[in-house]
Amino acid sequence: MHPTPEMVIHTREPSGELEQPFEKPVILPRTEDRDPARHAWADARFATDIMAEHGLFFALLMPPEVANKERTEALAFAEGFSSVHTA
């Protein structure tokens, strides 16, 4: 599912403009929307983004000279969630 007219893209600016490259938009169902599928999609999208960031964060804390296997695993974890998030 991709954002539809029933979804609202939230940014810090009322115009919807993003502060590149750091701000990430938040996509949520409209306030009055009671469709559980759209709420579940928004929740899953947020969670996959956070999990991808956590994988990258952990990889950045692991020097390849000391923890190459674990770093590679963390990067694969981040890539897996990132690919789900952007699908």
Sequence and secondary structure as in RCSB ss.txt:
>XXXX:A:sequence
MHPTPEMVIHTREPSGELEQPFEKPVILPRTEDRDPARHAWADARFATDIMAEHGLFFALLMPPEVANKERTEAL
AFAEGFSSVHTA
>XXXX:A:secstr
    TTEEEE SSTT    TTT   EEEE TT   HHHHHHHHHHHHHHHHHHHHHHHHHTS HHHHHHHHHHHH
HHHHHHHHHHH 
